[in-house]
Every structure is written in structure tokens, then in C-alpha cells.
Amino acid sequence: MDRPLDEALGLISSRTDLAEILSDGPHSLFLAEETCYSFDLGYTVHAPVADVNIASENEHLRRATIRVLADLASVCDRIGAARLVIHPGHIWGEEVRDAARRALDRSLDDLAALQREVSVRFAIENMGAWDICFFREPGFLDRLAALDLGFALDVGHAHVNGNLEAFLEEGEAIHVHLHDNCGNRDDHLGCGEGKIDFLRVLQAVPRSATKVVEPSSFQQYERSLEHLRPLSP
């Protein structure tokens, strides 16, 4: 986000053939779709995180979020994106948790119906150690599987929650976010800078899963590629 999208994609395209675009702020694909056609890259897209919430108990806002995701899915189809990564929503207070959970169920039904109309696969991402967020435990996977919605494994989030091994054993991720930490907070370190066993991760996740590196800086991205290449099966 600290570089224009064309500059960021240029740097990535010189090092790998897959880029994930967080469609938010200056990289919003509603504003910058044309930039994608200038590069010979495969794409995955991360849905906005700042102003959308599929678990909003306010039905007007929940429906607006679904409309945003529907429009973004159309962009994904046009640029040939393989995955659309979506956060599972959050609450602003415990008093609305039950209402938000019901809202999330409605949104998952809506997303399952929408997915049948587009080519891009939806991948719902497991979240980190924030009490306000849904989908922090592997038990949520059954709900996704029942609706044929995909699962995006965020390795760092699972490691912070102490359940990475459970996700690797129980989940069939179609998309993976790779970054590191020491287990106490979501640092988004470069791979190999924390305590995650990436050999175990890469051996466990399906070969067909798309994989993107998601550290905090471009320098950590480059170091991550160096760390991961010898480990890839």
C-alpha cells in the first residue's frame, strides 16, 4: 500500500508470477482495474477490509457489503483472478454477537449463491487473536464446506491462535497466506524470521492451493521467497 499499484506489480512481476491485490485504498480495483492488464501476472484478490463487514448486524450495511463483493467478483473475473479472499466479519461489542452470527450465516448463504454465478472461487480467511472476529477456530470449516465456499489459510493467524496444526490437519485450503511470527502476536514477519515450520506447512497444504507471501515489507517479501523456495515440494 505504500507504493502505487503499477510500481508494486512491477516489482512483484520481476520475482514471481502471482500477485495478490488488496482491493482497498489506493489499490482499489474499482479505480485501478486497468493497471492489472499491463502485467503478465496471475492474480488473487483480497476484498476490502476497512469498510465492509459480512457479519454486520445492520442489515442495510450487510447487504451493501454483499453488493461490494458481487461487484468485486465481476472485476476478478475480468482480470482472471483465481481467488477472492474475504474476511469473515467482526462485532463491535459482545451484546451484538448473536445478531452478528446470524448476519454472518445470511452472508455465507449469499456468497455461496453468488459464487455459483462467477468464475472466481471465494476463500474465507481464518482470523487472528482478536476477540471481535469470527472464524478463529477450525470448527468453522464445516460451515464453509457445507456451502462449497473455499477456505483461505492464514498461517500466521493460525499460529498466533495456537491451532495451525489443527488447520493443517482438518482444512483443505484453496489459498494460503504465508508470513511468520513467534506465536505471541500477528507480526507479519518474513518467512523464516519467526517460529513457524514452513516445511511442514508446504508439505501439508494442497498442491493446488494458491500461495502468496504476506509480510510487512518488500524486503521481508524477498527474504521470504529465498526461505521458501528450497522448501517447496
Disulfide bonds with the S-S distance in Angstrom:
none
